[in-house]
Amino acid sequence: MSAPRTVTLATVDHGDVTVPEPAWCTGHADHLPGHRADILHKGADLTLAFRSGEILTAGLAQSPYATSSDPETGGPTVGVSVYPPGRTLTPTGLYDLAADLDSYADRLRDLADQLTAILAGVAE
């Protein structure tokens, strides 16, 4: 069994801090020294784009030294960071978002049907 992966990051309040790095973390190439509580492990982003416009982005996130215990605000518990709305979601919150997106897609299809009828002169 291999040793857990770690990373050492500079902080302004605790000097160099060595933390375990989850396998899903994409690294810290853009790390700038800040507060230890702001250390963030981030996974690869899953992006919903339409015609080159970014609509929604989501990815695993964890701030191992954050003081909040509420997973929806980001913290030591791994969550999924979603932007927009700029929140970290639990599995339940993520399923709720997926259900809302399904419902929204159905409403978009209804709107497309209505527009098709209007353009065909069938409806006003």
N, CA, C and O atoms as CSV, one atom per row, in Angstrom:
chain,resi,resn,atom,element,x,y,z
A,1,MET,N,N,0.842,-1.176,0.000
A,1,MET,CA,C,0.000,0.000,0.000
A,1,MET,C,C,0.889,1.242,0.000
A,1,MET,O,O,1.839,1.319,0.780
A,2,SER,N,N,0.598,2.202,-0.852
A,2,SER,CA,C,1.421,3.401,-0.950
A,2,SER,C,C,1.029,4.410,0.127
A,2,SER,O,O,-0.087,4.394,0.647
A,3,ALA,N,N,1.971,5.279,0.443
A,3,ALA,CA,C,1.731,6.319,1.444
A,3,ALA,C,C,0.725,7.318,0.898
A,3,ALA,O,O,0.689,7.561,-0.308
A,4,PRO,N,N,-0.097,7.904,1.773
A,4,PRO,CA,C,-1.046,8.917,1.309
A,4,PRO,C,C,-0.309,10.081,0.652
A,4,PRO,O,O,0.783,10.466,1.072
A,5,ARG,N,N,-0.916,10.617,-0.362
A,5,ARG,CA,C,-0.359,11.769,-1.062
A,5,ARG,C,C,-0.498,13.004,-0.170
A,5,ARG,O,O,-1.535,13.199,0.463
A,6,THR,N,N,0.539,13.834,-0.120
A,6,THR,CA,C,0.481,15.081,0.644
A,6,THR,C,C,0.955,16.227,-0.237
A,6,THR,O,O,1.590,16.027,-1.272
A,7,VAL,N,N,0.624,17.432,0.210
A,7,VAL,CA,C,1.100,18.629,-0.464
A,7,VAL,C,C,1.461,19.639,0.622
A,7,VAL,O,O,0.780,19.727,1.644
A,8,THR,N,N,2.528,20.397,0.400
A,8,THR,CA,C,2.931,21.439,1.336
A,8,THR,C,C,2.644,22.781,0.692
A,8,THR,O,O,3.122,23.076,-0.404
A,9,LEU,N,N,1.851,23.595,1.392
A,9,LEU,CA,C,1.421,24.892,0.879
A,9,LEU,C,C,1.802,26.001,1.857
A,9,LEU,O,O,1.659,25.849,3.070
A,10,ALA,N,N,2.283,27.103,1.323
A,10,ALA,CA,C,2.649,28.252,2.152
A,10,ALA,C,C,1.381,28.984,2.605
A,10,ALA,O,O,0.433,29.147,1.837
A,11,THR,N,N,1.387,29.419,3.864
A,11,THR,CA,C,0.286,30.236,4.381
A,11,THR,C,C,0.880,31.454,5.072
A,11,THR,O,O,2.044,31.441,5.473
A,12,VAL,N,N,0.084,32.503,5.210
A,12,VAL,CA,C,0.565,33.709,5.885
A,12,VAL,C,C,0.410,33.616,7.391
A,12,VAL,O,O,1.041,34.378,8.122
A,13,ASP,N,N,-0.422,32.691,7.872
A,13,ASP,CA,C,-0.655,32.621,9.313
A,13,ASP,C,C,-0.045,31.396,9.997
A,13,ASP,O,O,0.105,31.395,11.219
A,14,HIS,N,N,0.312,30.346,9.234
A,14,HIS,CA,C,0.890,29.137,9.826
A,14,HIS,C,C,2.155,28.669,9.107
A,14,HIS,O,O,2.617,27.552,9.343
A,15,GLY,N,N,2.720,29.501,8.238
A,15,GLY,CA,C,3.911,29.094,7.488
A,15,GLY,C,C,3.570,27.976,6.519
A,15,GLY,O,O,2.448,27.900,6.018
A,16,ASP,N,N,4.531,27.116,6.260
A,16,ASP,CA,C,4.286,25.982,5.363
A,16,ASP,C,C,3.432,24.940,6.087
A,16,ASP,O,O,3.740,24.544,7.211
A,17,VAL,N,N,2.366,24.505,5.434
A,17,VAL,CA,C,1.444,23.524,5.998
A,17,VAL,C,C,1.412,22.321,5.063
A,17,VAL,O,O,1.183,22.463,3.862
A,18,THR,N,N,1.644,21.139,5.623
A,18,THR,CA,C,1.566,19.905,4.850
A,18,THR,C,C,0.240,19.231,5.159
A,18,THR,O,O,-0.073,18.945,6.314
A,19,VAL,N,N,-0.537,18.979,4.104
A,19,VAL,CA,C,-1.866,18.378,4.276
A,19,VAL,C,C,-1.998,17.160,3.365
A,19,VAL,O,O,-1.383,17.101,2.300
A,20,PRO,N,N,-2.805,16.189,3.793
A,20,PRO,CA,C,-3.118,15.075,2.889
A,20,PRO,C,C,-3.850,15.625,1.667
A,20,PRO,O,O,-4.701,16.507,1.788
A,21,GLU,N,N,-3.514,15.100,0.498
A,21,GLU,CA,C,-4.156,15.560,-0.730
A,21,GLU,C,C,-4.983,14.415,-1.305
A,21,GLU,O,O,-4.442,13.366,-1.654
A,22,PRO,N,N,-6.312,14.623,-1.405
A,22,PRO,CA,C,-7.171,13.568,-1.948
A,22,PRO,C,C,-6.781,13.208,-3.379
A,22,PRO,O,O,-6.276,14.049,-4.123
A,23,ALA,N,N,-7.017,11.967,-3.754
A,23,ALA,CA,C,-6.688,11.496,-5.104
A,23,ALA,C,C,-7.422,12.294,-6.171
A,23,ALA,O,O,-6.915,12.437,-7.284
A,24,TRP,N,N,-8.611,12.819,-5.859
A,24,TRP,CA,C,-9.408,13.558,-6.840
A,24,TRP,C,C,-8.949,15.009,-7.009
A,24,TRP,O,O,-9.394,15.683,-7.938
A,25,CYS,N,N,-8.079,15.498,-6.141
A,25,CYS,CA,C,-7.614,16.893,-6.215
A,25,CYS,C,C,-6.735,17.070,-7.451
A,25,CYS,O,O,-5.859,16.248,-7.719
A,26,THR,N,N,-6.969,18.133,-8.192
A,26,THR,CA,C,-6.215,18.380,-9.425
A,26,THR,C,C,-4.905,19.120,-9.191
A,26,THR,O,O,-4.187,19.428,-10.142
A,27,GLY,N,N,-4.590,19.405,-7.932
A,27,GLY,CA,C,-3.325,20.062,-7.619
A,27,GLY,C,C,-3.509,21.495,-7.172
A,27,GLY,O,O,-4.631,21.990,-7.067
A,28,HIS,N,N,-2.396,22.155,-6.910
A,28,HIS,CA,C,-2.420,23.504,-6.346
A,28,HIS,C,C,-1.479,24.435,-7.103
A,28,HIS,O,O,-0.830,25.290,-6.500
A,29,ALA,N,N,-1.405,24.271,-8.411
A,29,ALA,CA,C,-0.480,25.068,-9.221
A,29,ALA,C,C,-0.734,26.567,-9.092
A,29,ALA,O,O,0.195,27.363,-9.227
A,30,ASP,N,N,-1.987,26.962,-8.831
A,30,ASP,CA,C,-2.318,28.380,-8.747
A,30,ASP,C,C,-2.374,28.883,-7.300
A,30,ASP,O,O,-2.895,29.968,-7.041
A,31,HIS,N,N,-1.836,28.095,-6.354
A,31,HIS,CA,C,-1.894,28.466,-4.931
A,31,HIS,C,C,-1.099,29.737,-4.662
A,31,HIS,O,O,0.059,29.863,-5.060
A,32,LEU,N,N,-1.741,30.667,-3.982
A,32,LEU,CA,C,-1.075,31.865,-3.485
A,32,LEU,C,C,-1.155,31.815,-1.967
A,32,LEU,O,O,-2.205,31.463,-1.428
A,33,PRO,N,N,-0.073,32.158,-1.252
A,33,PRO,CA,C,-0.121,32.095,0.207
A,33,PRO,C,C,-1.260,32.943,0.766
A,33,PRO,O,O,-1.357,34.140,0.495
A,34,GLY,N,N,-2.098,32.312,1.531
A,34,GLY,CA,C,-3.208,32.974,2.202
A,34,GLY,C,C,-3.324,32.382,3.586
A,34,GLY,O,O,-2.343,31.886,4.140
A,35,HIS,N,N,-4.505,32.430,4.141
A,35,HIS,CA,C,-4.730,31.850,5.466
A,35,HIS,C,C,-4.905,30.339,5.355
A,35,HIS,O,O,-5.404,29.839,4.347
A,36,ARG,N,N,-4.496,29.621,6.384
A,36,ARG,CA,C,-4.615,28.163,6.376
A,36,ARG,C,C,-6.072,27.738,6.153
A,36,ARG,O,O,-6.327,26.755,5.457
A,37,ALA,N,N,-7.021,28.465,6.732
A,37,ALA,CA,C,-8.440,28.128,6.577
A,37,ALA,C,C,-8.907,28.215,5.131
A,37,ALA,O,O,-9.945,27.653,4.781
A,38,ASP,N,N,-8.148,28.916,4.285
A,38,ASP,CA,C,-8.532,29.084,2.877
A,38,ASP,C,C,-7.939,28.022,1.953
A,38,ASP,O,O,-8.191,28.049,0.748
A,39,ILE,N,N,-7.158,27.088,2.495
A,39,ILE,CA,C,-6.621,26.009,1.662
A,39,ILE,C,C,-7.797,25.241,1.070
A,39,ILE,O,O,-8.731,24.876,1.784
A,40,LEU,N,N,-7.747,25.000,-0.235
A,40,LEU,CA,C,-8.864,24.370,-0.940
A,40,LEU,C,C,-8.359,23.253,-1.844
A,40,LEU,O,O,-7.492,23.463,-2.693
A,41,HIS,N,N,-8.915,22.067,-1.647
A,41,HIS,CA,C,-8.698,20.971,-2.594
A,41,HIS,C,C,-9.848,21.052,-3.590
A,41,HIS,O,O,-11.010,21.134,-3.191
A,42,LYS,N,N,-9.535,21.031,-4.878
A,42,LYS,CA,C,-10.555,21.170,-5.925
A,42,LYS,C,C,-10.372,20.047,-6.936
A,42,LYS,O,O,-9.255,19.756,-7.366
A,43,GLY,N,N,-11.477,19.425,-7.305
A,43,GLY,CA,C,-11.452,18.394,-8.338
A,43,GLY,C,C,-11.688,18.999,-9.706
A,43,GLY,O,O,-11.887,20.206,-9.843
A,44,ALA,N,N,-11.664,18.160,-10.697
A,44,ALA,CA,C,-11.912,18.617,-12.072
A,44,ALA,C,C,-13.341,19.154,-12.183
A,44,ALA,O,O,-14.266,18.608,-11.582
A,45,ASP,N,N,-13.508,20.221,-12.953
A,45,ASP,CA,C,-14.823,20.814,-13.156
A,45,ASP,C,C,-15.616,20.055,-14.210
A,45,ASP,O,O,-15.083,19.615,-15.229
A,46,LEU,N,N,-16.886,19.920,-13.933
A,46,LEU,CA,C,-17.855,19.393,-14.885
A,46,LEU,C,C,-18.663,20.604,-15.331
A,46,LEU,O,O,-19.368,21.207,-14.522
A,47,THR,N,N,-18.570,20.970,-16.616
A,47,THR,CA,C,-19.174,22.211,-17.098
A,47,THR,C,C,-20.299,21.936,-18.077
A,47,THR,O,O,-20.165,21.128,-18.996
A,48,LEU,N,N,-21.418,22.629,-17.858
A,48,LEU,CA,C,-22.515,22.631,-18.817
A,48,LEU,C,C,-22.360,23.908,-19.634
A,48,LEU,O,O,-22.466,25.015,-19.105
A,49,ALA,N,N,-22.109,23.741,-20.916
A,49,ALA,CA,C,-21.933,24.891,-21.801
A,49,ALA,C,C,-22.940,24.797,-22.936
A,49,ALA,O,O,-23.349,23.705,-23.332
A,50,PHE,N,N,-23.329,25.938,-23.449
A,50,PHE,CA,C,-24.205,25.991,-24.609
A,50,PHE,C,C,-23.687,27.071,-25.529
A,50,PHE,O,O,-23.595,28.239,-25.151
A,51,ARG,N,N,-23.348,26.669,-26.747
A,51,ARG,CA,C,-22.816,27.599,-27.755
A,51,ARG,C,C,-21.687,28.454,-27.193
A,51,ARG,O,O,-21.686,29.679,-27.308
A,52,SER,N,N,-20.741,27.775,-26.591
A,52,SER,CA,C,-19.521,28.371,-26.043
A,52,SER,C,C,-19.749,29.216,-24.791
A,52,SER,O,O,-18.806,29.824,-24.284
A,53,GLY,N,N,-20.965,29.265,-24.291
A,53,GLY,CA,C,-21.237,29.999,-23.058
A,53,GLY,C,C,-21.344,29.036,-21.890
A,53,GLY,O,O,-22.060,28.037,-21.959
A,54,GLU,N,N,-20.638,29.338,-20.835
A,54,GLU,CA,C,-20.671,28.496,-19.641
A,54,GLU,C,C,-21.941,28.790,-18.849
A,54,GLU,O,O,-22.204,29.934,-18.478
A,55,ILE,N,N,-22.721,27.746,-18.598
A,55,ILE,CA,C,-23.983,27.898,-17.876
A,55,ILE,C,C,-23.846,27.471,-16.423
A,55,ILE,O,O,-24.338,28.148,-15.521
A,56,LEU,N,N,-23.178,26.348,-16.199
A,56,LEU,CA,C,-23.082,25.781,-14.859
A,56,LEU,C,C,-21.784,24.989,-14.752
A,56,LEU,O,O,-21.400,24.283,-15.684
A,57,THR,N,N,-21.113,25.110,-13.610
A,57,THR,CA,C,-19.889,24.365,-13.359
A,57,THR,C,C,-19.996,23.712,-11.990
A,57,THR,O,O,-20.477,24.326,-11.037
A,58,ALA,N,N,-19.547,22.469,-11.896
A,58,ALA,CA,C,-19.581,21.752,-10.622
A,58,ALA,C,C,-18.339,20.885,-10.494
A,58,ALA,O,O,-17.825,20.364,-11.484
A,59,GLY,N,N,-17.865,20.738,-9.271
A,59,GLY,CA,C,-16.710,19.879,-9.026
A,59,GLY,C,C,-16.513,19.644,-7.545
A,59,GLY,O,O,-16.962,20.432,-6.712
A,60,LEU,N,N,-15.838,18.552,-7.223
A,60,LEU,CA,C,-15.548,18.239,-5.829
A,60,LEU,C,C,-14.702,19.341,-5.199
A,60,LEU,O,O,-13.841,19.923,-5.857
A,61,ALA,N,N,-14.951,19.623,-3.923
A,61,ALA,CA,C,-14.196,20.653,-3.213
A,61,ALA,C,C,-14.131,20.313,-1.729
A,61,ALA,O,O,-15.053,19.723,-1.166
A,62,GLN,N,N,-13.024,20.699,-1.115
A,62,GLN,CA,C,-12.854,20.511,0.322
A,62,GLN,C,C,-11.872,21.554,0.837
A,62,GLN,O,O,-10.810,21.772,0.254
A,63,SER,N,N,-12.242,22.185,1.925
A,63,SER,CA,C,-11.355,23.114,2.631
A,63,SER,C,C,-11.059,22.490,3.987
A,63,SER,O,O,-11.820,22.690,4.934
A,64,PRO,N,N,-9.961,21.731,4.100
A,64,PRO,CA,C,-9.733,20.924,5.298
A,64,PRO,C,C,-9.612,21.708,6.603
A,64,PRO,O,O,-9.832,21.144,7.675
A,65,TYR,N,N,-9.271,22.988,6.538
A,65,TYR,CA,C,-9.107,23.777,7.760
A,65,TYR,C,C,-10.207,24.814,7.954
A,65,TYR,O,O,-10.109,25.648,8.854
A,66,ALA,N,N,-11.245,24.778,7.135
A,66,ALA,CA,C,-12.350,25.717,7.298
A,66,ALA,C,C,-13.037,25.457,8.633
A,66,ALA,O,O,-13.078,24.323,9.110
A,67,THR,N,N,-13.566,26.499,9.222
A,67,THR,CA,C,-14.184,26.363,10.536
A,67,THR,C,C,-15.664,26.017,10.464
A,67,THR,O,O,-16.234,25.589,11.468
A,68,SER,N,N,-16.297,26.186,9.330
A,68,SER,CA,C,-17.716,25.878,9.205
A,68,SER,C,C,-17.929,24.374,9.172
A,68,SER,O,O,-17.201,23.648,8.495
A,69,SER,N,N,-18.928,23.916,9.904
A,69,SER,CA,C,-19.267,22.493,9.855
A,69,SER,C,C,-20.457,22.249,8.936
A,69,SER,O,O,-20.889,21.108,8.771
A,70,ASP,N,N,-20.992,23.315,8.333
A,70,ASP,CA,C,-22.120,23.189,7.409
A,70,ASP,C,C,-21.573,22.865,6.028
A,70,ASP,O,O,-20.932,23.714,5.409
A,71,PRO,N,N,-21.815,21.633,5.522
A,71,PRO,CA,C,-21.241,21.262,4.228
A,71,PRO,C,C,-21.727,22.135,3.069
A,71,PRO,O,O,-21.070,22.192,2.030
A,72,GLU,N,N,-22.861,22.813,3.230
A,72,GLU,CA,C,-23.358,23.653,2.138
A,72,GLU,C,C,-22.630,24.989,2.055
A,72,GLU,O,O,-22.853,25.742,1.107
A,73,THR,N,N,-21.772,25.304,3.010
A,73,THR,CA,C,-20.988,26.534,2.919
A,73,THR,C,C,-19.537,26.238,2.568
A,73,THR,O,O,-18.720,27.155,2.485
A,74,GLY,N,N,-19.216,24.988,2.366
A,74,GLY,CA,C,-17.839,24.592,2.092
A,74,GLY,C,C,-17.134,24.380,3.417
A,74,GLY,O,O,-17.376,25.118,4.372
A,75,GLY,N,N,-16.287,23.408,3.487
A,75,GLY,CA,C,-15.614,23.159,4.744
A,75,GLY,C,C,-14.826,21.879,4.720
A,75,GLY,O,O,-14.461,21.389,3.651
A,76,PRO,N,N,-14.556,21.320,5.906
A,76,PRO,CA,C,-13.725,20.135,5.978
A,76,PRO,C,C,-14.374,18.890,5.377
A,76,PRO,O,O,-13.673,17.943,5.018
A,77,THR,N,N,-15.695,18.880,5.263
A,77,THR,CA,C,-16.387,17.763,4.626
A,77,THR,C,C,-16.368,17.985,3.116
A,77,THR,O,O,-16.652,19.088,2.649
A,78,VAL,N,N,-16.037,16.950,2.354
A,78,VAL,CA,C,-16.023,17.066,0.891
A,78,VAL,C,C,-17.442,17.341,0.405
A,78,VAL,O,O,-18.395,16.715,0.868
A,79,GLY,N,N,-17.576,18.271,-0.519
A,79,GLY,CA,C,-18.856,18.584,-1.140
A,79,GLY,C,C,-18.640,18.826,-2.615
A,79,GLY,O,O,-17.543,18.619,-3.134
A,80,VAL,N,N,-19.689,19.265,-3.290
A,80,VAL,CA,C,-19.579,19.633,-4.692
A,80,VAL,C,C,-19.859,21.124,-4.803
A,80,VAL,O,O,-20.956,21.589,-4.492
A,81,SER,N,N,-18.863,21.858,-5.247
A,81,SER,CA,C,-18.993,23.298,-5.439
A,81,SER,C,C,-19.694,23.540,-6.768
A,81,SER,O,O,-19.258,23.039,-7.805
A,82,VAL,N,N,-20.782,24.310,-6.739
A,82,VAL,CA,C,-21.588,24.564,-7.927
A,82,VAL,C,C,-21.639,26.067,-8.160
A,82,VAL,O,O,-21.941,26.838,-7.249
A,83,TYR,N,N,-21.337,26.482,-9.407
A,83,TYR,CA,C,-21.396,27.901,-9.760
A,83,TYR,C,C,-22.084,28.069,-11.096
A,83,TYR,O,O,-21.762,27.329,-12.026
A,84,PRO,N,N,-23.028,29.015,-11.251
A,84,PRO,CA,C,-23.771,29.553,-10.125
A,84,PRO,C,C,-24.620,28.475,-9.491
A,84,PRO,O,O,-24.886,27.476,-10.160
A,85,PRO,N,N,-25.041,28.590,-8.324
A,85,PRO,CA,C,-25.239,29.740,-7.434
A,85,PRO,C,C,-24.082,30.047,-6.505
A,85,PRO,O,O,-24.219,30.911,-5.639
A,86,GLY,N,N,-22.938,29.374,-6.650
A,86,GLY,CA,C,-21.823,29.666,-5.761
A,86,GLY,C,C,-22.011,29.034,-4.388
A,86,GLY,O,O,-21.766,29.671,-3.364
A,87,ARG,N,N,-22.446,27.779,-4.373
A,87,ARG,CA,C,-22.660,27.045,-3.120
A,87,ARG,C,C,-21.994,25.690,-3.214
A,87,ARG,O,O,-21.774,25.164,-4.305
A,88,THR,N,N,-21.676,25.133,-2.062
A,88,THR,CA,C,-21.178,23.769,-1.994
A,88,THR,C,C,-22.327,22.894,-1.547
A,88,THR,O,O,-22.952,23.162,-0.521
A,89,LEU,N,N,-22.610,21.857,-2.303
A,89,LEU,CA,C,-23.773,21.025,-2.041
A,89,LEU,C,C,-23.409,19.654,-1.498
A,89,LEU,O,O,-22.365,19.089,-1.823
A,90,THR,N,N,-24.289,19.142,-0.671
A,90,THR,CA,C,-24.216,17.768,-0.176
A,90,THR,C,C,-24.783,16.864,-1.266
A,90,THR,O,O,-25.308,17.365,-2.261
A,91,PRO,N,N,-24.691,15.546,-1.104
A,91,PRO,CA,C,-25.324,14.664,-2.092
A,91,PRO,C,C,-26.820,14.961,-2.263
A,91,PRO,O,O,-27.318,14.979,-3.388
A,92,THR,N,N,-27.534,15.193,-1.163
A,92,THR,CA,C,-28.967,15.499,-1.258
A,92,THR,C,C,-29.194,16.794,-2.039
A,92,THR,O,O,-30.075,16.856,-2.897
A,93,GLY,N,N,-28.406,17.820,-1.746
A,93,GLY,CA,C,-28.531,19.084,-2.471
A,93,GLY,C,C,-28.230,18.924,-3.949
A,93,GLY,O,O,-28.867,19.558,-4.790
A,94,LEU,N,N,-27.256,18.075,-4.268
A,94,LEU,CA,C,-26.900,17.840,-5.662
A,94,LEU,C,C,-28.018,17.107,-6.398
A,94,LEU,O,O,-28.313,17.426,-7.550
A,95,TYR,N,N,-28.648,16.122,-5.739
A,95,TYR,CA,C,-29.807,15.444,-6.341
A,95,TYR,C,C,-30.965,16.430,-6.534
A,95,TYR,O,O,-31.663,16.373,-7.546
A,96,ASP,N,N,-31.171,17.329,-5.571
A,96,ASP,CA,C,-32.223,18.345,-5.703
A,96,ASP,C,C,-31.954,19.248,-6.907
A,96,ASP,O,O,-32.866,19.563,-7.672
A,97,LEU,N,N,-30.693,19.660,-7.068
A,97,LEU,CA,C,-30.330,20.494,-8.221
A,97,LEU,C,C,-30.578,19.740,-9.518
A,97,LEU,O,O,-31.122,20.310,-10.463
A,98,ALA,N,N,-30.192,18.469,-9.583
A,98,ALA,CA,C,-30.402,17.677,-10.797
A,98,ALA,C,C,-31.898,17.581,-11.120
A,98,ALA,O,O,-32.287,17.683,-12.284
A,99,ALA,N,N,-32.729,17.387,-10.106
A,99,ALA,CA,C,-34.177,17.321,-10.324
A,99,ALA,C,C,-34.715,18.650,-10.843
A,99,ALA,O,O,-35.562,18.675,-11.736
A,100,ASP,N,N,-34.226,19.750,-10.284
A,100,ASP,CA,C,-34.654,21.070,-10.764
A,100,ASP,C,C,-34.207,21.294,-12.213
A,100,ASP,O,O,-34.941,21.886,-13.004
A,101,LEU,N,N,-33.004,20.822,-12.558
A,101,LEU,CA,C,-32.532,20.952,-13.941
A,101,LEU,C,C,-33.385,20.114,-14.892
A,101,LEU,O,O,-33.686,20.550,-16.003
A,102,ASP,N,N,-33.778,18.905,-14.457
A,102,ASP,CA,C,-34.689,18.082,-15.271
A,102,ASP,C,C,-35.997,18.816,-15.519
A,102,ASP,O,O,-36.483,18.869,-16.648
A,103,SER,N,N,-36.560,19.377,-14.469
A,103,SER,CA,C,-37.822,20.114,-14.578
A,103,SER,C,C,-37.666,21.325,-15.499
A,103,SER,O,O,-38.541,21.604,-16.319
A,104,TYR,N,N,-36.563,22.032,-15.363
A,104,TYR,CA,C,-36.309,23.198,-16.205
A,104,TYR,C,C,-36.181,22.791,-17.672
A,104,TYR,O,O,-36.677,23.490,-18.556
A,105,ALA,N,N,-35.517,21.662,-17.934
A,105,ALA,CA,C,-35.386,21.175,-19.312
A,105,ALA,C,C,-36.762,20.878,-19.903
A,105,ALA,O,O,-37.013,21.182,-21.069
A,106,ASP,N,N,-37.654,20.288,-19.109
A,106,ASP,CA,C,-39.021,20.038,-19.583
A,106,ASP,C,C,-39.725,21.347,-19.924
A,106,ASP,O,O,-40.425,21.432,-20.933
A,107,ARG,N,N,-39.543,22.367,-19.088
A,107,ARG,CA,C,-40.175,23.676,-19.350
A,107,ARG,C,C,-39.590,24.324,-20.601
A,107,ARG,O,O,-40.307,24.996,-21.343
A,108,LEU,N,N,-38.294,24.127,-20.838
A,108,LEU,CA,C,-37.690,24.655,-22.068
A,108,LEU,C,C,-38.272,23.964,-23.301
A,108,LEU,O,O,-38.527,24.619,-24.312
A,109,ARG,N,N,-38.487,22.645,-23.228
A,109,ARG,CA,C,-39.092,21.921,-24.354
A,109,ARG,C,C,-40.517,22.416,-24.601
A,109,ARG,O,O,-40.926,22.575,-25.751
A,110,ASP,N,N,-41.278,22.662,-23.527
A,110,ASP,CA,C,-42.630,23.223,-23.680
A,110,ASP,C,C,-42.575,24.582,-24.370
A,110,ASP,O,O,-43.402,24.879,-25.231
A,111,LEU,N,N,-41.604,25.402,-23.991
A,111,LEU,CA,C,-41.449,26.725,-24.604
A,111,LEU,C,C,-41.070,26.596,-26.077
A,111,LEU,O,O,-41.539,27.373,-26.908
A,112,ALA,N,N,-40.223,25.617,-26.405
A,112,ALA,CA,C,-39.853,25.374,-27.804
A,112,ALA,C,C,-41.078,24.945,-28.612
A,112,ALA,O,O,-41.254,25.376,-29.752
A,113,ASP,N,N,-41.929,24.091,-28.020
A,113,ASP,CA,C,-43.170,23.683,-28.694
A,113,ASP,C,C,-44.066,24.890,-28.945
A,113,ASP,O,O,-44.643,25.036,-30.023
A,114,GLN,N,N,-44.175,25.754,-27.938
A,114,GLN,CA,C,-45.008,26.960,-28.081
A,114,GLN,C,C,-44.453,27.865,-29.170
A,114,GLN,O,O,-45.222,28.393,-29.972
A,115,LEU,N,N,-43.158,28.055,-29.221
A,115,LEU,CA,C,-42.534,28.894,-30.251
A,115,LEU,C,C,-42.728,28.270,-31.641
A,115,LEU,O,O,-43.006,28.981,-32.606
A,116,THR,N,N,-42.584,26.967,-31.737
A,116,THR,CA,C,-42.811,26.288,-33.017
A,116,THR,C,C,-44.220,26.533,-33.521
A,116,THR,O,O,-44.412,26.816,-34.703
A,117,ALA,N,N,-45.212,26.428,-32.642
A,117,ALA,CA,C,-46.611,26.678,-33.012
A,117,ALA,C,C,-46.827,28.111,-33.441
A,117,ALA,O,O,-47.533,28.360,-34.418
A,118,ILE,N,N,-46.239,29.051,-32.742
A,118,ILE,CA,C,-46.370,30.474,-33.090
A,118,ILE,C,C,-45.766,30.730,-34.451
A,118,ILE,O,O,-46.381,31.406,-35.275
A,119,LEU,N,N,-44.567,30.206,-34.715
A,119,LEU,CA,C,-43.898,30.433,-35.987
A,119,LEU,C,C,-44.615,29.741,-37.138
A,119,LEU,O,O,-44.524,30.184,-38.283
A,120,ALA,N,N,-45.325,28.662,-36.843
A,120,ALA,CA,C,-46.094,27.970,-37.885
A,120,ALA,C,C,-47.451,28.612,-38.115
A,120,ALA,O,O,-48.202,28.184,-38.991
A,121,GLY,N,N,-47.774,29.650,-37.324
A,121,GLY,CA,C,-49.057,30.323,-37.477
A,121,GLY,C,C,-50.209,29.576,-36.839
A,121,GLY,O,O,-51.368,29.912,-37.085
A,122,VAL,N,N,-49.922,28.577,-36.031
A,122,VAL,CA,C,-50.966,27.786,-35.388
A,122,VAL,C,C,-51.439,28.463,-34.111
A,122,VAL,O,O,-52.577,28.257,-33.690
A,123,ALA,N,N,-50.582,29.268,-33.487
A,123,ALA,CA,C,-50.939,29.930,-32.232
A,123,ALA,C,C,-50.457,31.379,-32.291
A,123,ALA,O,O,-49.595,31.741,-33.092
A,124,GLU,N,N,-51.022,32.160,-31.447
A,124,GLU,CA,C,-50.610,33.581,-31.385
A,124,GLU,C,C,-49.819,33.848,-30.145
A,124,GLU,O,O,-49.389,34.979,-29.919
